[in-house]
Amino acid sequence: MAQIGYARRPLALGREGMVASAHPSATLAGIEVMKSGGNAPDAAVAVNAVLGVTQPHQCGVGGDFFCLYYEAATRRVHFLNGAGRSGSRATLEELRRRGLEEVPRLGPGSVSVPGSVRAWGMLLERFGTRTLRELLAPAIHYAEAGFPVTHLLGQYAAERLAVVQDPEWRRVVAPAGRAARTGELLRQPDLARTLTALGEEGPELFYRGRIGQAIARRLEAEGFVTADDLTSHTGEWGTPFKIAYRGFTVHETPLPTQGLAALLALNLLEGFDLGRLSYHSAEHLHLMVEMVKLAYADRDRWIADPDQANLPVDGLLSKDYAALRRKAFDPKKAQAYRWGNPVGDTTGFVIVDRAGNMISVIQSLFGAFGAGVVPEGTGVLLHSRGSYFSTDPAHPNSFGPRKRPFHTLIAALVTREDRPLMGFGTMGVDGQAMFHVQGLTNVLDFGMDIQEAIERPRFLMGRFYPGDSTDVLRIEGRVARRALGGLRRRGHRVEAVSDFYNQMGHAQGIVVRDGTLMGGADPRGDGIALGY
């Protein structure tokens, strides 16, 4: 397929193993784990730990974790839910007592229980072959010795320093009193000590030991999470949501994540011969945007903690429901954003090992650098995922005690005849599901390799952050003006943005074809894919 005026990265190739992650040091750590005999789950923990050091604006031990794992021996796809729950003091009445109209976006009140560390332990206990201590060694090295700061990290730090006042957070993020410049070293000695202790003592350190106690003390006065909430935290194994799509099976992380939205959009698109449309024409983009709008309207109405609400998942994912929803599509006109009735920042990475196991991981602190809160002496940046609850008491995602919030985090795997074809993940907050749809259809409908699929221009419909307008359609500047004009004539409120717009997500993916591993990483971020 012809390229559209962009300098394309080469496709990463391999046969024995591959890692596609959001930072070169993390990718190398995962490769080294597998070359020394470890498997994909082992490498996932090592990669995630390094990302938490080198990308502290996007992820870390103080966040949440989800993954889809294809187990080659059984040809099954497993789902690990590593999301934490809200605190036991999280009630609408308590919000009102504190004079708050919504859940805080920053500070202790935005923190729910961090689930990542427990998830690492669960993943290794069931599928790993290496100890946590071994796998944390690369991350400890980068935390102790430091690593060169990228432009993106420095930019995020400078922006956040203008609004976050927590002195411990500022000491960790900007030890020199300012954001580090590109190429300068950032050292995190407190985090190095925490990771070292975690390798020696295991996940209980984070929930019952001194780290958990430090977290509880920091949240006690202003937050909703207590020491008991931390000690009682558990992750869960489960089954991903999946649909058939043009002969493939697409798996997405289930509730409380927005993987449902990606599958809803694909179900809708399956009713059209997408591959016959001129790529990124007004006709193609209008169809994609309108199907995304329908899927997101249902997402906003229904997604919540399935343990706390009775949600009509089977009906939403049925082909009959997709056919009914398709009737709202007008090929000549943009439609209103409304749901039907069926009766952060983030990092994503993908790994394949020599046995054919594939893991797709998504892990986040939600907002850049999380809640802007660091418990004293730990170096742990706590996430702000608790801020994503609704204050509408009638909504399934209403703020309440010990509930998992609606998660924008999603990971995807595609199989064919029970064999892995593709793993995909991206950061991007609310945009993640529509970025999944664009990346997946680029590969499955238009036949692109994974690197080209990731690099092609993207659109972002509606809000990126809570509070953004729902009717703005942002499109990267590499899309032809003629197509943008056609969208405007159809009634879309189009905003052309930069050619590689940072808010369009930083995607990573791997495709398996005839035993060859093909990897891609996003030029919008700092990532790289490597195989051997």
C-alpha positions in Angstrom: 0.0 0.0 0.0 1.4 3.4 -1.0 2.7 5.6 1.8 1.3 9.1 2.5 4.2 11.4 3.1 5.7 10.1 6.3 9.1 8.7 7.2 8.3 5.1 8.1 10.2 3.1 10.6 11.4 -0.4 9.5 9.3 -3.4 10.5 10.9 -5.4 13.3 11.4 -9.1 12.5 12.2 -12.2 14.5 11.6 -15.9 14.9 12.5 -16.8 18.5 11.0 -13.9 20.5 9.9 -10.3 20.3 9.1 -7.3 22.5 7.3 -4.2 21.4 7.2 -1.7 24.2 7.1 2.1 24.8 10.8 2.5 25.8 14.0 0.9 24.4 15.4 0.0 27.8 12.3 -1.9 28.6 12.3 -3.7 25.3 15.9 -4.8 25.8 15.1 -6.0 29.3 12.4 -8.3 27.9 14.5 -9.6 25.1 17.3 -10.5 27.6 14.9 -12.3 29.9 13.7 -14.5 27.0 17.2 -15.1 25.6 18.2 -16.4 29.0 15.4 -18.9 29.0 12.4 -17.0 30.4 9.0 -16.9 28.9 6.6 -14.2 27.8 5.0 -13.7 31.3 8.5 -13.4 32.9 9.5 -10.9 30.3 6.2 -8.9 30.9 7.1 -8.3 34.5 10.6 -7.2 33.7 9.4 -4.9 30.9 6.7 -3.4 33.0 9.0 -2.8 35.9 11.5 -1.0 33.7 8.7 1.1 32.1 7.7 2.2 35.6 11.2 3.6 36.1 11.8 5.1 32.6 8.2 6.3 32.0 7.0 7.4 35.4 4.6 9.8 33.7 2.7 6.8 32.3 3.0 3.8 34.5 4.5 2.2 37.6 4.0 0.1 40.7 1.5 2.5 42.0 -1.0 1.9 39.2 -3.3 -0.8 37.8 -2.6 -3.7 35.4 -4.6 -5.8 32.8 -3.4 -8.4 30.4 -4.5 -10.9 27.9 -2.3 -14.0 27.7 -2.4 -16.6 25.0 -1.1 -19.9 26.4 0.3 -21.9 23.5 0.1 -25.2 25.3 -3.7 -25.0 25.7 -4.5 -22.5 22.9 -6.5 -20.5 25.4 -6.6 -16.8 26.0 -6.6 -15.8 29.7 -7.5 -12.4 31.2 -5.8 -11.1 34.3 -7.7 -8.2 36.1 -5.2 -6.3 38.1 -7.4 -3.3 38.9 -7.7 -2.0 42.4 -10.9 -0.9 44.1 -12.1 2.3 45.6 -11.6 2.9 49.3 -14.1 1.8 51.9 -14.7 5.5 52.7 -15.6 6.3 49.1 -19.3 7.4 49.2 -21.3 10.2 47.7 -22.2 11.3 51.2 -18.5 11.6 52.1 -17.9 13.6 49.0 -20.7 16.0 50.0 -19.4 16.2 53.6 -16.0 17.3 52.2 -17.7 20.0 50.1 -16.8 18.2 46.8 -19.0 18.1 43.7 -16.9 15.4 42.0 -14.2 13.0 42.7 -10.8 14.9 42.8 -8.7 14.6 39.7 -5.4 15.0 41.7 -4.3 14.4 45.3 -5.1 11.6 47.8 -8.8 11.7 47.0 -8.1 10.5 43.4 -6.3 7.3 44.5 -7.9 3.8 44.5 -6.0 0.7 45.6 -3.0 0.1 43.2 -3.3 -3.4 41.7 -0.2 -3.8 39.6 2.1 -5.4 42.1 -0.5 -8.1 43.1 -1.0 -8.8 39.4 2.7 -9.3 38.8 2.7 -11.9 41.6 -0.4 -13.7 40.2 1.0 -13.8 36.7 4.3 -15.3 37.8 2.7 -17.7 40.2 0.5 -19.2 37.5 2.7 -18.9 34.4 6.2 -17.6 35.3 9.5 -19.4 35.4 11.6 -16.8 37.0 11.6 -15.1 40.5 10.4 -11.6 41.0 13.8 -10.8 42.4 15.5 -11.7 39.1 12.9 -9.9 37.0 13.1 -6.6 38.9 16.9 -6.4 38.6 16.9 -4.3 35.4 14.4 -1.8 36.8 16.5 -1.5 40.0 19.5 -0.8 38.0 17.8 2.1 36.1 16.3 3.5 39.3 19.7 3.5 41.0 22.1 4.5 38.2 19.6 6.7 36.4 18.6 6.8 32.8 18.6 9.5 30.1 15.3 11.5 30.1 13.5 11.7 26.8 11.9 14.8 25.5 8.4 13.5 26.2 9.2 12.7 29.8 10.8 16.1 30.4 7.8 17.9 28.7 5.3 16.0 30.9 7.3 16.7 34.0 7.5 20.5 33.3 3.7 20.6 32.7 2.9 18.7 35.8 5.2 20.7 38.0 3.1 23.7 37.3 0.1 22.2 39.1 1.3 19.5 41.6 2.5 20.8 45.0 3.1 17.6 46.9 6.7 18.0 48.1 7.6 14.3 48.1 6.2 14.0 44.5 8.3 17.0 43.4 11.4 15.6 45.0 11.0 12.3 43.1 10.0 13.8 39.7 12.3 16.8 39.8 15.2 16.2 42.2 17.1 19.2 40.8 14.1 21.5 41.4 13.1 21.6 37.8 12.1 19.1 35.1 15.1 17.2 33.7 16.2 18.2 30.2 16.6 15.7 27.3 19.5 13.4 27.9 20.0 14.3 31.6 19.9 11.5 34.1 17.0 10.9 36.4 17.7 8.8 39.4 15.1 7.4 41.8 16.9 5.9 44.8 13.8 5.5 47.0 12.1 3.5 44.2 15.2 1.4 43.8 15.0 0.5 47.5 11.3 -0.3 47.2 11.9 -2.5 44.2 14.7 -4.3 45.9 12.6 -5.0 49.0 9.7 -6.1 46.7 12.0 -8.6 45.0 13.1 -10.0 48.4 9.7 -10.0 50.3 7.2 -10.3 47.5 3.9 -8.5 46.8 2.7 -8.6 50.4 5.2 -5.8 51.1 3.1 -3.5 49.0 -0.2 -4.4 50.7 0.6 -5.5 54.2 4.2 -4.5 54.8 6.0 -1.2 55.2 5.1 0.1 51.7 1.4 -0.6 52.2 1.6 1.1 55.6 3.3 4.2 54.1 0.6 4.4 51.4 -2.2 4.1 54.0 -0.6 6.8 56.2 -0.3 9.2 53.2 -4.0 8.7 52.2 -5.5 8.6 55.7 -6.4 12.3 56.1 -7.5 13.3 52.6 -8.1 10.1 50.7 -10.7 7.4 50.8 -8.4 4.3 50.9 -7.5 2.7 54.3 -5.0 0.1 55.4 -7.7 -2.5 55.4 -8.5 -1.7 51.8 -4.9 -2.4 50.9 -4.6 -5.7 52.9 -7.9 -7.0 51.4 -7.0 -6.3 47.7 -7.1 -9.2 45.3 -6.7 -9.5 41.5 -8.8 -11.9 39.5 -8.4 -14.3 36.6 -11.2 -14.3 34.1 -12.3 -14.7 30.5 -11.8 -12.0 27.9 -14.7 -10.6 25.7 -14.5 -11.8 22.1 -16.3 -11.5 18.8 -15.9 -13.1 15.4 -14.8 -10.5 12.8 -14.3 -11.5 9.2 -13.0 -14.9 10.0 -10.8 -13.8 12.9 -11.5 -13.8 16.7 -10.8 -10.5 18.4 -10.3 -10.7 22.1 -10.4 -7.6 24.3 -10.1 -7.1 28.1 -13.7 -7.2 29.6 -15.5 -5.1 32.1 -14.6 -2.8 33.9 -12.4 -1.9 30.9 -13.6 -0.2 27.7 -12.6 -3.2 25.5 -16.3 -3.6 25.0 -16.4 -0.4 23.0 -13.7 -1.7 20.5 -15.8 -4.9 20.0 -19.0 -2.9 19.6 -17.4 -0.8 16.9 -16.0 -3.8 15.1 -19.4 -5.5 15.1 -20.9 -2.5 13.5 -18.1 -2.2 10.9 -18.5 -5.8 9.9 -21.7 -4.9 8.1 -19.7 -2.8 5.6 -17.1 -3.9 3.0 -14.5 -1.7 4.6 -11.6 -2.9 2.6 -13.2 -1.7 -0.7 -13.3 1.9 0.5 -10.6 4.4 -0.5 -8.4 4.5 2.6 -8.8 7.7 4.6 -11.3 9.1 2.1 -14.2 11.2 3.5 -16.4 8.1 3.0 -14.1 5.8 4.9 -13.5 8.2 7.8 -17.1 9.2 8.1 -18.1 5.5 8.4 -15.4 4.8 11.0 -16.3 7.9 13.1 -20.0 7.2 13.1 -19.5 3.6 14.2 -17.1 4.7 16.9 -19.7 7.3 18.1 -22.4 4.6 18.4 -20.0 2.2 20.3 -18.8 5.0 22.6 -22.3 6.1 23.5 -23.1 2.5 24.7 -19.7 2.5 26.5 -20.6 5.6 28.4 -24.0 4.3 29.4 -23.1 0.8 30.5 -19.4 0.1 31.5 -18.9 -0.3 35.2 -17.6 -2.9 37.7 -19.5 -6.1 36.8 -19.4 -7.2 40.4 -21.5 -4.1 41.4 -23.9 -3.8 38.5 -26.0 -6.1 36.3 -24.9 -5.2 32.7 -26.4 -6.5 29.4 -23.1 -7.7 27.9 -24.5 -10.6 25.8 -27.0 -8.3 24.2 -24.5 -5.5 23.6 -22.1 -7.9 21.8 -24.8 -9.7 19.7 -24.8 -9.4 15.9 -28.5 -8.6 16.0 -27.8 -5.6 18.2 -25.1 -4.4 15.8 -27.6 -4.7 12.9 -30.1 -2.7 14.9 -27.6 0.0 15.8 -26.4 0.2 12.2 -29.8 1.6 11.2 -28.8 4.9 12.8 -26.0 5.4 10.2 -26.5 8.1 7.6 -23.7 8.0 4.9 -24.3 11.7 4.2 -24.6 13.2 7.6 -23.0 13.1 11.1 -25.4 11.9 13.7 -25.9 12.8 17.4 -24.1 11.0 20.1 -26.6 8.8 21.9 -26.6 5.3 23.4 -28.9 2.4 22.7 -30.6 -0.2 24.8 -29.9 -3.9 24.1 -32.1 -5.4 26.9 -4.5 8.2 32.4 -1.4 8.2 31.2 -0.8 4.6 30.1 1.7 2.2 28.6 0.9 -0.9 26.4 3.3 -3.6 25.3 3.2 -7.0 23.5 5.6 -9.9 23.9 5.9 -13.3 22.1 8.3 -16.0 23.2 9.8 -19.0 21.4 7.0 -21.4 22.5 4.4 -19.2 20.8 3.0 -17.7 24.0 1.8 -14.1 23.5 0.9 -11.5 26.1 -0.6 -8.1 25.6 -0.4 -5.8 28.7 -1.8 -2.4 29.5 -0.7 -0.6 32.6 -1.3 2.9 33.9 -1.1 5.7 36.4 -4.1 7.3 34.6 -3.2 11.0 34.6 0.4 12.0 33.9 2.5 11.0 36.9 -0.7 9.8 38.5 -2.3 11.5 41.5 0.7 13.7 42.2 1.1 11.8 45.5 4.2 9.9 46.7 4.2 8.2 50.1 7.3 9.4 52.0 10.4 7.4 51.4 8.9 4.9 48.9 9.4 6.6 45.5 6.0 5.2 44.5 3.9 7.4 42.3 0.3 6.6 43.1 -2.3 6.5 40.3 -5.4 8.7 40.0 -7.8 6.0 38.6 -10.3 6.6 41.4 -11.1 10.0 39.8 -13.0 8.2 37.0 -16.1 7.4 38.9 -19.4 9.1 38.1 -21.3 11.1 40.8 -24.6 10.3 39.2 -26.2 7.8 41.8 -28.2 6.2 39.0 -25.2 5.3 36.9 -23.6 1.9 37.1 -20.2 3.5 37.6 -21.4 5.7 40.5 -18.8 6.5 43.2 -19.0 3.9 46.0 -17.0 1.9 48.4 -14.7 -1.0 47.2 -15.8 -0.8 43.5 -13.5 -1.0 40.5 -13.9 2.2 38.4 -14.6 2.2 34.7 -11.2 1.7 33.1 -10.1 3.2 29.9 -7.2 0.6 29.9 -7.6 -2.1 27.2 -5.4 -4.8 25.6 -6.2 -6.8 22.5 -5.3 -10.2 21.0 -6.4 -11.6 17.6 -6.5 -15.3 16.9 -7.4 -17.4 13.9 -8.3 -21.1 14.4 -7.1 -20.8 18.0 -3.6 -19.6 17.0 -2.3 -16.1 17.8 -2.2 -13.6 14.9 -1.8 -10.2 16.6 -1.3 -8.5 19.9 -2.0 -4.8 20.2 -2.0 -2.1 22.9 -1.8 1.7 23.2 -2.0 4.5 25.7 -4.6 7.2 25.1 -7.2 7.4 27.9 -10.7 7.6 26.3 -9.2 7.3 22.8 -7.9 3.8 23.4 -10.9 1.8 22.0 -11.1 3.9 18.8 -7.3 3.6 18.4 -7.7 -0.2 18.7 -10.4 -0.1 16.0 -8.2 1.9 13.7 -5.1 -0.3 14.2 -7.0 -3.6 14.0 -8.9 -2.6 10.8 -5.6 -1.3 9.2 -4.2 -4.9 9.6 -7.4 -7.0 9.2 -9.2 -5.1 6.5 -6.5 -3.2 4.6 -3.7 -5.7 4.9 -1.1 -3.4 6.3 1.9 -4.6 8.2 1.9 -3.7 11.9 4.4 -0.9 11.7 2.5 0.8 8.9 -0.8 0.2 10.7 0.6 2.0 13.8 2.1 4.9 11.8 -0.9 5.7 9.6 -2.8 8.9 10.6 -5.4 8.6 13.3 -8.6 10.4 14.4 -9.8 11.1 17.9 -13.6 11.6 18.2 -14.8 13.5 21.2 -13.1 13.8 24.6 -9.6 12.8 25.3 -9.8 14.0 28.9 -12.9 14.3 31.1 -14.6 17.6 30.4 -13.5 17.8 26.7 -16.2 18.4 24.1 -17.8 15.2 22.7 -18.4 16.5 19.2 -14.9 17.6 18.1 -13.2 15.3 15.6 -9.4 15.7 15.7 -7.6 14.3 12.7 -3.8 14.2 12.2 -2.5 16.6 9.6 -1.3 14.0 7.1 -4.9 13.2 6.0 -5.8 14.9 2.7 -7.6 18.2 2.8 -10.2 16.9 0.4 -11.2 14.2 2.9 -11.4 16.8 5.7 -13.6 19.0 3.6 -15.9 16.0 2.9 -16.2 15.4 6.6 -17.1 19.0 7.3 -19.8 18.9 4.6 -21.3 15.9 6.4 -21.6 17.9 9.5 -18.5 16.9 11.5 -16.7 19.5 13.6 -13.2 18.7 12.3 -10.0 20.0 13.9 -6.8 19.2 12.0 -3.9 18.6 14.4 -0.2 18.0 14.1 1.1 15.1 11.8 2.0 12.9 14.8 -0.3 14.2 17.5 0.8 13.0 21.0 -2.8 12.5 22.1 -3.4 9.9 19.4 -1.9 7.3 21.6 1.5 5.5 21.6 0.7 2.0 20.1 2.8 -1.2 20.1 1.9 -4.4 18.4 3.2 -7.8 17.1 1.8 -9.9 14.2 2.7 -13.6 13.7 2.8 -14.8 10.1 4.1 -18.2 9.1 6.2 -18.4 12.2 7.8 -15.0 11.7 7.3 -12.3 14.3 6.6 -8.8 13.0 6.7 -5.9 15.4 5.8 -2.2 15.4 6.2 0.7 17.7 4.8 4.2 17.6 6.8 7.2 16.4 4.4 9.4 18.5 6.2 8.0 21.6 9.6 6.7 22.6 9.0 3.0 22.0 10.8 0.3 19.9 10.1 -3.2 18.8 12.9 -5.8 18.7 13.0 -9.4 17.7 15.6 -12.1 17.5 
